[in-house]
Amino acid sequence: MSEKNYLWNHKEESKPYIYIYFNEKNDIIRGTIVSNSNVINPYPEDSIYHKSAYIVGEAVEFLSRYTDDCGRFKF
């Protein structure tokens, strides 16, 4: 049996990459990080994303990845 993966997201505006998956019900879900835990926050405690992280659902089948950067410069 393979290990389950879970898709997480956060409420911060900055989202360099968005991952798109099918969940276990074949619904499309979007998030920013994949983890093998649906309980342990995948962002380090000192990350700006840690406090606002939430689980989106089980990441069953990878569909795509995109960026919402839109050519903005990062310094």
Helices and strands as residue ranges (DSSP letters): E 6-9, E 18-22, E 28-31, E 33-35, E 54-58, E 61-66
